[in-house]
Amino acid sequence: MTEQSPKPFLYVVVCAAGVAADVSKLITAAQERGWEVGVIATPVAMNGFFDAVAVRAQTGRPIRSAWRTPGEPRPFPEPDAVVVAPATFNTVNKWAAGIADTLALGTLCEAAGLGVPIAVLPCVGTALAAHPAYRDSLERLAAMGVRFGAPYAGETAPDGGRTEFPWERALDLVRPG
């Protein structure tokens, strides 16, 4: 049995990229827009790419990274939308190929099959983004109805730092209507 939520429920899938350290910005923006949020992280992302303790406190829910056992209750209700941010080269390619070898990938494959709105903010370096398999994966996912934000490669900003990752753009992409 799934828990019911009075607010629409957003799954945030977090991949292992440096900008994942700021995923709390996405969670805050989603909560301000009326979403209840549950985080699913790739196993590598759980290895220090973001502050899991802070994210758990912010969402009030456990972070999911591993499959639950058959008798274990579902910790999240069904999603009304899914955001993948940051989305890495590996996750995009495996997802497009239908590989579901982690909870994050299995969730994405299932959500796409159910027609749940999905927004992706790619975080892929320029060299990897030029790979033909990646371009093919983007096309395949777009044909499945997945919505993409502009690619982000961590470019240098005019002040010498990194350009800001467009967290809130993902929420614009899953907004109803």
C-alpha positions in Angstrom: 0.0 0.0 0.0 1.3 3.4 -0.9 1.2 6.4 1.4 -1.1 9.2 0.2 0.1 12.8 0.0 -2.2 15.8 -0.1 0.3 17.6 -2.3 1.6 16.5 -5.7 4.6 14.2 -5.2 7.9 14.8 -7.1 10.6 12.3 -7.3 14.1 13.9 -7.6 16.6 11.6 -9.1 20.2 12.7 -8.2 23.2 11.5 -10.1 26.9 11.7 -9.3 28.0 15.1 -10.6 29.7 17.9 -8.6 26.7 20.2 -8.8 24.6 17.6 -6.9 26.0 19.2 -3.8 23.4 22.0 -4.4 20.4 19.7 -4.9 18.8 21.3 -1.8 18.2 24.4 -4.1 15.9 22.2 -6.3 14.2 20.7 -3.2 13.5 24.2 -1.7 12.2 25.5 -5.0 9.9 22.5 -5.4 8.6 22.8 -1.9 7.9 26.5 -2.4 5.9 25.5 -5.5 3.8 23.1 -3.5 5.5 19.8 -4.2 6.1 17.1 -1.7 9.6 15.7 -2.5 11.2 12.3 -2.3 14.9 11.8 -3.4 16.2 8.8 -5.2 20.0 8.8 -5.7 22.3 6.7 -7.8 24.6 4.5 -5.7 27.6 6.6 -6.7 25.8 9.9 -5.8 25.3 8.5 -2.3 29.1 8.5 -1.9 29.5 12.1 -0.9 28.1 14.0 -3.9 25.5 15.7 -1.7 24.7 16.0 2.0 22.3 13.1 2.5 21.6 14.0 6.1 20.6 17.5 5.2 18.5 16.3 2.3 16.7 13.8 4.5 16.0 16.5 7.0 14.8 18.9 4.3 12.4 16.3 2.7 11.4 14.5 6.0 11.9 11.3 4.1 14.6 8.7 3.6 16.7 8.9 0.5 16.2 5.9 -1.7 19.1 4.3 -3.4 18.6 0.6 -3.2 15.7 -1.7 -4.0 13.3 -2.5 -1.2 12.6 -6.1 -0.1 9.3 -7.7 -1.3 7.6 -7.2 2.1 8.9 -3.7 2.8 6.3 -0.9 2.4 6.8 1.7 -0.3 8.4 4.8 1.3 7.0 7.2 -1.3 3.7 7.6 -3.0 3.5 7.2 -6.7 5.1 10.2 -8.5 3.1 13.0 -10.2 6.3 14.0 -11.9 10.0 13.1 -11.9 13.1 15.4 -12.2 16.5 14.0 -13.0 19.1 16.6 -11.9 21.9 16.5 -12.4 21.6 13.9 -15.1 25.0 12.3 -16.1 26.2 10.7 -19.3 26.0 7.3 -17.8 22.5 7.6 -16.5 21.1 9.1 -19.7 22.7 6.4 -21.9 21.7 3.5 -19.6 18.1 4.8 -19.2 17.7 5.3 -23.0 18.9 1.7 -23.5 16.3 0.4 -21.0 18.9 -0.7 -18.5 17.5 -0.8 -15.0 20.4 -2.0 -12.9 19.9 0.6 -10.1 16.8 1.8 -8.3 17.3 5.2 -10.0 17.3 3.7 -13.5 14.5 1.3 -12.7 12.4 4.2 -11.5 13.1 6.2 -14.6 12.3 3.3 -16.9 9.1 2.6 -15.1 8.0 6.3 -14.9 8.6 6.7 -18.7 6.5 3.6 -19.3 3.7 5.0 -17.1 3.7 8.4 -18.9 4.7 10.3 -15.8 6.0 13.7 -16.7 9.8 13.7 -16.6 12.2 16.6 -16.8 16.0 16.2 -17.2 18.8 18.7 -16.5 21.8 17.1 -18.2 25.2 17.7 -16.6 27.7 16.4 -19.1 31.1 17.7 -20.2 31.5 18.8 -23.8 33.6 15.9 -24.9 31.1 13.3 -23.6 28.1 15.3 -25.0 29.7 14.9 -28.4 29.6 11.1 -28.2 27.2 9.7 -30.8 25.6 7.3 -28.2 24.7 10.2 -26.0 23.1 12.2 -28.8 21.2 9.1 -29.8 20.1 8.6 -26.2 18.8 12.2 -26.0 16.8 11.7 -29.1 15.3 8.4 -27.9 14.3 9.9 -24.5 12.8 13.0 -26.2 10.8 10.7 -28.5 9.5 9.0 -25.3 8.2 12.5 -24.1 11.1 13.3 -21.7 11.6 17.0 -21.4 15.1 18.5 -21.4 16.6 21.6 -20.0 19.6 23.2 -21.7 22.8 21.2 -21.4 25.2 22.1 -18.6 28.9 21.4 -18.8 30.1 23.5 -15.9 31.3 26.3 -18.0 33.4 29.1 -16.5 31.5 32.2 -15.6 32.8 35.7 -16.3 33.9 36.0 -12.6 36.1 32.9 -13.0 33.7 30.6 -11.1 31.3 28.1 -12.5 28.0 29.1 -14.1 25.0 28.4 -12.0 23.2 25.1 -12.5 19.6 25.9 -13.6 17.8 23.9 -10.9 14.4 25.6 -11.2 14.2 25.0 -14.9 13.4 21.4 -14.2 10.3 22.5 -12.3 9.2 24.7 -15.2 9.4 21.6 -17.4 7.1 19.5 -15.3 4.6 22.2 -14.5 1.0 21.1 -15.5 -0.6 22.8 -18.4 
